[in-house]
Amino acid sequence: MRFSAEINVMPLKEILDPQGKAVTGSMKNLGLSEIQNIRIGKHITLEIEALSKEEAHEKVDSACRKLLANLIMESYEFELKEL
């Protein structure tokens, strides 16, 4: 079976997000000061071949923990869909 995964990796709320802070500051310059507390992360898509949805979930979770997210500074979540 073939699956696609949509993965979102975000900095932990406790960690300073300098890129998000810079974009938040730029919103004020654009006259959009009501937009605040911007956090910037990564969106990753991938396709995976697996025997079941459970196996695909385990493999994507492993990829996130081992490579795609730095668990010291980031959290992740993902959604699997069968293709």
C-alpha positions as CSV (number, residue, x, y, z in Angstrom):
1,M,0.0,0.0,0.0
2,R,1.1,3.5,-0.7
3,F,0.6,6.4,1.7
4,S,1.4,10.1,1.8
5,A,2.3,12.0,5.0
6,E,1.9,15.7,5.7
7,I,4.3,16.6,8.5
8,N,4.4,19.8,10.5
9,V,7.5,20.5,12.6
10,M,7.4,23.6,14.9
11,P,9.7,25.1,17.5
12,L,8.7,24.3,21.0
13,K,6.7,27.1,22.7
14,E,9.4,27.4,25.3
15,I,12.1,28.1,22.7
16,L,12.7,31.5,21.2
17,D,11.8,31.7,17.5
18,P,13.9,34.5,16.1
19,Q,12.5,34.0,12.5
20,G,8.9,34.3,13.8
21,K,9.8,37.3,16.0
22,A,11.3,39.1,12.9
23,V,8.2,38.4,10.8
24,T,6.0,39.6,13.7
25,G,8.0,42.8,13.8
26,S,7.6,43.2,10.0
27,M,3.8,42.9,10.3
28,K,3.8,46.1,12.3
29,N,5.7,47.8,9.5
30,L,3.0,46.6,7.0
31,G,0.2,48.1,9.1
32,L,-0.8,44.7,10.4
33,S,0.0,45.1,14.1
34,E,-3.0,43.0,15.1
35,I,-1.1,39.9,13.8
36,Q,1.1,38.8,16.7
37,N,3.1,35.8,18.1
38,I,4.1,34.3,14.7
39,R,5.9,31.0,14.9
40,I,7.7,29.6,11.9
41,G,8.3,25.9,11.3
42,K,8.6,23.4,8.5
43,H,6.1,21.5,6.4
44,I,7.3,18.2,4.9
45,T,5.5,15.9,2.5
46,L,6.5,12.4,1.7
47,E,5.3,9.2,0.2
48,I,5.8,5.8,1.8
49,E,5.3,2.2,0.8
50,A,4.0,0.0,3.7
51,L,2.0,-3.1,4.3
52,S,-0.5,-1.3,6.5
53,K,-1.4,2.2,7.8
54,E,0.0,1.2,11.2
55,E,3.4,0.3,9.7
56,A,3.4,3.5,7.7
57,H,2.7,5.5,10.9
58,E,5.6,3.8,12.7
59,K,8.0,4.5,9.9
60,V,7.0,8.2,9.5
61,D,7.2,8.6,13.3
62,S,10.6,7.1,13.3
63,A,11.8,9.4,10.4
64,C,10.5,12.4,12.4
65,R,12.2,11.3,15.6
66,K,15.5,10.4,14.0
67,L,16.0,13.0,11.2
68,L,13.2,15.4,10.4
69,A,12.7,17.0,13.8
70,N,15.2,18.1,16.5
71,L,13.2,16.9,19.6
72,I,15.3,19.1,21.9
73,M,13.9,22.2,20.2
74,E,11.0,21.1,18.0
75,S,7.7,19.2,18.1
76,Y,6.0,17.4,15.2
77,E,2.7,16.1,14.1
78,F,1.6,14.3,10.9
79,E,-1.3,13.0,9.0
80,L,-1.3,9.9,6.8
81,K,-3.5,9.3,3.8
82,E,-3.7,6.3,1.6
83,L,-3.0,7.0,-2.1
